[in-house]
Amino acid sequence: MLSKPKKQASMKFHISYEFAPESRNEIQAQFKETGGLPGEGVTMIGRYHAIEGLTGFILAESDDPIAIGKWMQEWTHSISFEIVPVVDDAGIAEVIG
């Protein structure tokens, strides 16, 4: 049996999304109905949409990558995501020494 990952310090995630034009109406209806808000354990810092309406990105914060995955699962039937952990200037200063 696999153990649940240990909780870690809060991290920020850059989440890019893209969907096909033929899915637009279905996705927009779901967004209008639900607001696309994250579940427990995730804070959405901001969400930005390209003007053409088929792409965008979210900046989210969580100490639980499973919670991020559960949020995305609500949409993966029609939207492709790329999720990248990101750090601020202080974080990258630690990385590069």
Backbone as CSV, one residue per row, in Angstrom:
resi,resn,N_x,N_y,N_z,CA_x,CA_y,CA_z,C_x,C_y,C_z
1,MET,0.842,-1.177,0.000,0.000,0.000,0.000,0.891,1.246,0.000
2,LEU,0.569,2.188,-0.836,1.321,3.431,-0.916,0.927,4.352,0.222
3,SER,1.901,5.043,0.762,1.597,6.001,1.816,1.302,7.361,1.191
4,LYS,0.515,8.139,1.908,0.177,9.484,1.452,1.413,10.369,1.569
5,PRO,1.695,11.192,0.560,2.861,12.081,0.638,2.777,12.983,1.867
6,LYS,3.925,13.242,2.465,3.970,14.133,3.618,3.661,15.554,3.183
7,LYS,3.004,16.279,4.062,2.741,17.690,3.789,4.059,18.439,3.747
8,GLN,4.146,19.397,2.865,5.359,20.185,2.747,5.020,21.651,2.910
9,ALA,6.050,22.482,2.928,5.831,23.920,3.026,4.995,24.377,1.837
10,SER,4.248,25.435,2.032,3.404,25.963,0.970,4.244,26.326,-0.259
11,MET,3.753,25.907,-1.423,4.430,26.187,-2.692,3.477,26.916,-3.625
12,LYS,4.058,27.640,-4.566,3.256,28.284,-5.602,3.378,27.463,-6.883
13,PHE,2.283,27.420,-7.638,2.219,26.652,-8.874,1.716,27.546,-10.001
14,HIS,2.431,27.531,-11.125,1.988,28.200,-12.351,1.299,27.121,-13.171
15,ILE,0.021,27.302,-13.417,-0.789,26.293,-14.100,-1.278,26.881,-15.421
16,SER,-0.685,26.423,-16.518,-1.120,26.862,-17.850,-2.235,25.947,-18.318
17,TYR,-3.181,26.511,-19.035,-4.245,25.668,-19.584,-4.513,26.019,-21.041
18,GLU,-5.060,25.033,-21.737,-5.420,25.208,-23.149,-6.545,24.235,-23.473
19,PHE,-7.478,24.697,-24.283,-8.523,23.790,-24.750,-8.867,24.075,-26.201
20,ALA,-9.479,23.083,-26.831,-9.802,23.162,-28.253,-11.058,24.010,-28.472
21,PRO,-11.132,24.701,-29.607,-12.304,25.538,-29.898,-13.622,24.772,-29.823
22,GLU,-13.622,23.512,-30.236,-14.877,22.748,-30.213,-15.363,22.444,-28.794
23,SER,-14.511,22.625,-27.789,-14.902,22.417,-26.385,-15.322,23.718,-25.705
24,ARG,-15.176,24.818,-26.400,-15.384,26.134,-25.790,-16.727,26.286,-25.081
25,ASN,-17.814,25.975,-25.743,-19.132,26.208,-25.154,-19.341,25.380,-23.891
26,GLU,-18.915,24.119,-23.917,-19.047,23.244,-22.751,-18.226,23.785,-21.577
27,ILE,-16.993,24.198,-21.851,-16.105,24.688,-20.800,-16.613,26.017,-20.243
28,GLN,-17.051,26.908,-21.110,-17.574,28.185,-20.631,-18.814,27.984,-19.768
29,ALA,-19.670,27.043,-20.138,-20.868,26.759,-19.338,-20.472,26.231,-17.958
30,GLN,-19.498,25.310,-17.916,-19.034,24.773,-16.634,-18.414,25.876,-15.784
31,PHE,-17.634,26.756,-16.421,-17.011,27.859,-15.691,-18.068,28.800,-15.116
32,LYS,-19.076,29.147,-15.910,-20.143,30.029,-15.426,-20.902,29.396,-14.266
33,GLU,-21.098,28.084,-14.329,-21.847,27.373,-13.292,-21.046,27.233,-11.998
34,THR,-19.749,26.905,-12.104,-18.956,26.573,-10.915,-18.007,27.675,-10.470
35,GLY,-17.661,28.572,-11.373,-16.660,29.582,-11.073,-15.234,29.063,-11.167
36,GLY,-15.087,27.747,-11.349,-13.760,27.163,-11.475,-12.886,27.346,-10.246
37,LEU,-13.513,27.467,-9.091,-12.768,27.723,-7.871,-12.102,26.454,-7.350
38,PRO,-10.941,26.613,-6.703,-10.257,25.443,-6.158,-10.961,24.903,-4.928
39,GLY,-10.658,23.646,-4.637,-11.192,23.026,-3.433,-10.327,23.331,-2.225
40,GLU,-10.636,22.648,-1.145,-9.911,22.813,0.109,-8.430,22.501,-0.084
41,GLY,-7.594,23.312,0.517,-6.165,23.085,0.463,-5.448,23.833,-0.640
42,VAL,-6.187,24.587,-1.457,-5.576,25.348,-2.551,-6.090,26.782,-2.491
43,THR,-5.184,27.725,-2.603,-5.549,29.136,-2.707,-5.204,29.607,-4.117
44,MET,-6.187,30.128,-4.813,-5.940,30.698,-6.141,-5.526,32.156,-5.945
45,ILE,-4.297,32.468,-6.332,-3.779,33.831,-6.202,-4.287,34.693,-7.344
46,GLY,-4.395,34.116,-8.523,-4.905,34.844,-9.677,-5.119,33.906,-10.848
47,ARG,-6.010,34.299,-11.738,-6.265,33.528,-12.965,-6.373,34.537,-14.097
48,TYR,-5.649,34.266,-15.169,-5.579,35.196,-16.285,-5.890,34.466,-17.577
49,HIS,-6.737,35.077,-18.400,-7.230,34.453,-19.615,-6.737,35.234,-20.830
50,ALA,-6.215,34.520,-21.816,-5.860,35.170,-23.075,-7.149,35.669,-23.722
51,ILE,-7.059,36.759,-24.413,-8.252,37.382,-24.981,-8.964,36.469,-25.969
52,GLU,-8.222,35.602,-26.673,-8.886,34.707,-27.627,-9.743,33.672,-26.917
53,GLY,-9.534,33.499,-25.598,-10.427,32.683,-24.796,-10.114,31.199,-24.715
54,LEU,-9.037,30.720,-25.322,-8.755,29.282,-25.336,-7.545,28.892,-24.494
55,THR,-6.841,29.875,-23.959,-5.656,29.612,-23.158,-5.601,30.580,-21.984
56,GLY,-4.743,30.270,-21.045,-4.540,31.159,-19.912,-3.666,30.490,-18.880
57,PHE,-3.578,31.135,-17.720,-2.821,30.526,-16.637,-3.390,30.936,-15.288
58,ILE,-3.063,30.113,-14.308,-3.493,30.306,-12.927,-2.237,30.330,-12.072
59,LEU,-2.205,31.187,-11.071,-1.180,31.125,-10.049,-1.883,30.683,-8.771
60,ALA,-1.446,29.539,-8.245,-2.079,28.962,-7.063,-1.034,28.648,-6.014
61,GLU,-1.487,28.521,-4.774,-0.596,28.191,-3.674,-1.197,27.037,-2.887
62,SER,-0.340,26.101,-2.496,-0.800,24.949,-1.713,0.398,24.250,-1.088
63,ASP,0.145,23.567,0.013,1.159,22.692,0.583,0.828,21.236,0.265
64,ASP,-0.165,21.044,-0.609,-0.642,19.697,-0.921,-0.817,19.523,-2.431
65,PRO,0.151,18.904,-3.119,0.011,18.712,-4.563,-1.182,17.831,-4.932
66,ILE,-1.616,16.975,-4.014,-2.808,16.150,-4.270,-4.036,17.052,-4.423
67,ALA,-4.133,18.089,-3.604,-5.261,19.026,-3.703,-5.245,19.750,-5.053
68,ILE,-4.055,20.104,-5.542,-3.956,20.718,-6.875,-4.475,19.733,-7.918
69,GLY,-4.032,18.484,-7.833,-4.470,17.452,-8.784,-5.971,17.232,-8.764
70,LYS,-6.564,17.220,-7.586,-8.025,17.037,-7.479,-8.772,18.199,-8.136
71,TRP,-8.264,19.403,-7.964,-8.881,20.569,-8.594,-8.829,20.436,-10.111
72,MET,-7.675,20.043,-10.644,-7.532,19.901,-12.090,-8.416,18.774,-12.636
73,GLN,-8.633,17.716,-11.839,-9.445,16.588,-12.286,-10.869,17.001,-12.652
74,GLU,-11.341,18.089,-12.079,-12.681,18.583,-12.417,-12.764,19.077,-13.858
75,TRP,-11.601,19.279,-14.493,-11.557,19.900,-15.813,-10.816,19.089,-16.872
76,THR,-10.094,18.040,-16.476,-9.222,17.341,-17.430,-9.968,16.582,-18.516
77,HIS,-11.276,16.482,-18.427,-12.038,15.849,-19.506,-12.036,16.709,-20.777
78,SER,-11.691,18.002,-20.620,-11.747,18.877,-21.791,-10.636,19.927,-21.859
79,ILE,-9.827,20.033,-20.821,-8.758,21.036,-20.792,-7.434,20.341,-20.512
80,SER,-6.379,20.774,-21.222,-5.023,20.283,-20.963,-4.321,21.271,-20.047
81,PHE,-3.607,20.745,-19.063,-2.899,21.574,-18.096,-1.412,21.259,-18.092
82,GLU,-0.616,22.268,-17.798,0.789,22.093,-17.482,0.998,22.777,-16.137
83,ILE,1.463,22.019,-15.152,1.608,22.532,-13.788,3.089,22.565,-13.440
84,VAL,3.568,23.756,-13.076,4.985,23.948,-12.786,5.122,24.625,-11.422
85,PRO,5.828,24.002,-10.477,6.119,24.702,-9.224,7.025,25.898,-9.518
86,VAL,6.768,27.024,-8.890,7.572,28.224,-9.112,7.993,28.820,-7.768
87,VAL,9.082,29.604,-7.813,9.566,30.299,-6.629,9.732,31.779,-6.954
88,ASP,9.775,32.588,-5.911,9.991,34.013,-6.093,11.489,34.305,-6.142
89,ASP,11.860,35.590,-6.152,13.272,35.957,-6.236,14.080,35.386,-5.077
90,ALA,13.535,35.415,-3.872,14.253,34.872,-2.723,14.472,33.373,-2.873
91,GLY,13.480,32.684,-3.397,13.613,31.246,-3.615,14.667,30.906,-4.653
92,ILE,14.677,31.634,-5.764,15.668,31.342,-6.795,17.062,31.737,-6.323
93,ALA,17.158,32.742,-5.452,18.462,33.113,-4.889,19.037,31.945,-4.085
94,GLU,18.161,31.217,-3.364,18.619,30.022,-2.637,19.064,28.931,-3.603
95,VAL,18.327,28.771,-4.699,18.652,27.739,-5.686,20.033,27.992,-6.294
96,ILE,20.290,29.213,-6.689,21.541,29.508,-7.403,22.697,29.817,-6.468
97,GLY,22.389,29.928,-5.159,23.448,30.138,-4.175,23.909,31.523,-4.166
